[in-house]
Amino acid sequence: MANAGTTTYSGEFRPTLDDKNRVTIPSAWRYVHSENDEFLAIPQTDGSINILPPDATARIREKAAAIPISSVQGRQVMTRLFASSRTVTFDKQGRIAISDAHRAHAKIDKEVVLVGSGDRFVIYSPELWEQISKPQDDDNDILARLGI
């Protein structure tokens, strides 16, 4: 069994948005979380949306708080990060709402792809996932450089 509040996000799921722009998160990803746990939805430059669980969100807040006030660039980057992010929680049915801004960023209409990424999960449009999910010749080299 996983430690309280932790899980490994793995696999690929293809749910659809409901009429209120909510997507159901796989039960395997939410069994260690409660309805009140706050996740952070962060848009990425590739057009995806990272969904960070509470523990990863807390680490980012701690690192942001440690940036000296004198580091104008560091503060500006963190401000942009949090300004573009949204806090999301599961409802009783295990759904999270995707904001209009995030839907536009990710070019999501009705279909979404939820992809496990270890300590977080990622929301993609089907078209973007189709492009980036193909194995690349240098995948093993990249994993080796990362020590995996």
Backbone torsions as a table, in degrees:
resi	resn	phi	psi	omega
1	MET	NA	147.2	-179.6
2	ALA	-72.0	156.0	173.0
3	ASN	-64.7	153.9	-179.5
4	ALA	-56.1	128.0	176.6
5	GLY	82.7	4.3	179.9
6	THR	-126.0	150.1	173.9
7	THR	-155.9	161.9	172.3
8	THR	-101.3	120.1	179.6
9	TYR	-85.1	112.9	-179.9
10	SER	-141.1	159.8	178.6
11	GLY	97.1	177.0	-179.3
12	GLU	-133.0	132.7	-178.8
13	PHE	-133.2	148.7	-176.2
14	ARG	-128.3	69.8	176.1
15	PRO	-81.3	174.0	175.2
16	THR	-117.4	156.1	175.2
17	LEU	-74.6	143.9	173.1
18	ASP	-86.0	-174.5	-175.5
19	ASP	-70.9	-8.4	175.7
20	LYS	-107.7	19.0	178.7
21	ASN	60.3	37.6	175.6
22	ARG	-106.1	147.0	178.0
23	VAL	-125.3	137.6	178.8
24	THR	-81.3	126.3	179.5
25	ILE	-87.2	137.4	-179.3
26	PRO	-54.7	139.4	-177.9
27	SER	-59.1	-32.0	179.2
28	ALA	-63.2	-24.3	-179.0
29	TRP	-91.1	-15.1	-174.5
30	ARG	-115.4	-0.9	-174.0
31	TYR	-64.5	-24.4	179.7
32	VAL	-95.2	0.0	-177.7
33	HIS	-109.1	152.7	176.5
34	SER	-102.3	168.2	-178.6
35	GLU	-59.6	-27.3	-176.7
36	ASN	-91.4	-5.5	179.3
37	ASP	-63.5	134.1	-179.6
38	GLU	-98.7	125.3	175.2
39	PHE	-104.6	157.9	178.4
40	LEU	-115.9	122.3	177.9
41	ALA	-95.8	116.4	-175.3
42	ILE	-120.7	117.3	176.6
43	PRO	-68.2	141.6	-178.9
44	GLN	-109.3	158.5	-177.4
45	THR	-66.0	-18.5	179.3
46	ASP	-84.3	-0.9	179.9
47	GLY	97.9	2.6	177.9
48	SER	-96.1	176.8	176.2
49	ILE	-130.1	117.1	174.9
50	ASN	-80.4	136.2	174.5
51	ILE	-114.2	109.3	-178.2
52	LEU	-95.8	133.2	178.1
53	PRO	-72.9	171.3	-175.4
54	PRO	-53.2	-41.5	-177.4
55	ASP	-66.5	-40.0	178.4
56	ALA	-69.7	-36.4	177.2
57	THR	-63.1	-41.8	179.0
58	ALA	-62.6	-39.2	178.5
59	ARG	-63.8	-40.1	178.6
60	ILE	-65.5	-43.0	178.3
61	ARG	-60.5	-41.6	179.2
62	GLU	-62.7	-44.2	179.5
63	LYS	-66.4	-37.9	178.3
64	ALA	-64.7	-40.7	-179.8
65	ALA	-66.4	-26.0	-178.7
66	ALA	-82.3	-9.1	179.3
67	ILE	-71.7	124.6	-178.7
68	PRO	-61.6	145.4	176.7
69	ILE	-58.6	-29.2	-179.6
70	SER	-71.9	-12.8	178.5
71	SER	-89.3	83.2	-176.9
72	VAL	-59.6	-45.3	-179.2
73	GLN	-63.3	-43.4	179.0
74	GLY	-61.2	-44.2	178.7
75	ARG	-64.4	-40.4	179.9
76	GLN	-64.2	-41.9	178.8
77	VAL	-62.1	-45.5	-179.7
78	MET	-65.5	-37.4	177.2
79	THR	-62.4	-44.1	177.8
80	ARG	-63.0	-41.2	179.6
81	LEU	-59.6	-51.3	-177.6
82	PHE	-71.6	-30.8	178.3
83	ALA	-65.6	-34.9	-178.9
84	SER	-87.3	-9.9	-177.7
85	SER	-90.2	163.2	175.8
86	ARG	-136.1	141.6	172.8
87	THR	-83.9	131.5	179.5
88	VAL	-130.0	150.3	176.4
89	THR	-132.9	156.5	174.4
90	PHE	-76.3	141.4	169.4
91	ASP	-88.7	-174.9	-176.7
92	LYS	-61.9	-24.0	178.9
93	GLN	-94.4	7.1	177.9
94	GLY	77.9	28.8	-179.8
95	ARG	-107.4	151.5	169.1
96	ILE	-121.0	149.4	177.5
97	ALA	-90.9	138.0	175.7
98	ILE	-103.9	121.7	-176.9
99	SER	-63.8	158.0	177.2
100	ASP	-59.1	-40.2	-179.9
101	ALA	-62.9	-42.0	179.5
102	HIS	-70.8	-37.4	175.8
103	ARG	-60.8	-43.7	179.1
104	ALA	-64.9	-43.4	179.9
105	HIS	-58.6	-44.7	-175.6
106	ALA	-88.6	-0.6	-179.0
107	LYS	55.4	46.4	-179.6
108	ILE	-99.8	130.9	175.5
109	ASP	-104.9	-81.9	178.7
110	LYS	-116.7	-43.1	-177.9
111	GLU	-86.2	140.1	175.8
112	VAL	-133.0	159.9	173.0
113	VAL	-121.5	122.9	175.3
114	LEU	-101.6	124.6	-175.4
115	VAL	-124.7	126.5	175.6
116	GLY	-69.9	139.7	-179.4
117	SER	-135.8	42.3	176.6
118	GLY	81.0	-92.9	-176.5
119	ASP	-93.2	5.5	-179.3
120	ARG	-156.8	174.4	169.8
121	PHE	-128.1	161.8	-172.0
122	VAL	-127.2	139.6	176.4
123	ILE	-104.2	127.5	178.8
124	TYR	-125.9	155.5	163.5
125	SER	-74.7	153.0	177.6
126	PRO	-57.3	-36.6	-178.4
127	GLU	-66.2	-44.8	179.6
128	LEU	-66.3	-43.2	179.9
129	TRP	-61.1	-39.7	177.4
130	GLU	-57.2	-41.3	-178.7
131	GLN	-69.1	-46.1	-170.2
132	ILE	-93.6	-10.2	-175.2
133	SER	-83.2	-9.4	-179.8
134	LYS	-70.0	132.6	177.3
135	PRO	-58.0	142.5	179.1
136	GLN	-108.2	153.1	-179.3
137	ASP	-58.7	-31.6	-175.3
138	ASP	-97.6	12.3	-179.9
139	ASP	-55.6	-46.2	-179.0
140	ASN	-65.0	-37.7	177.6
141	ASP	-64.2	-42.5	179.6
142	ILE	-64.3	-44.6	177.6
143	LEU	-60.8	-39.9	178.6
144	ALA	-63.5	-42.7	178.6
145	ARG	-63.5	-30.9	178.2
146	LEU	-81.8	-4.5	179.2
147	GLY	79.6	25.4	-178.1
148	ILE	-109.4	NA	NA
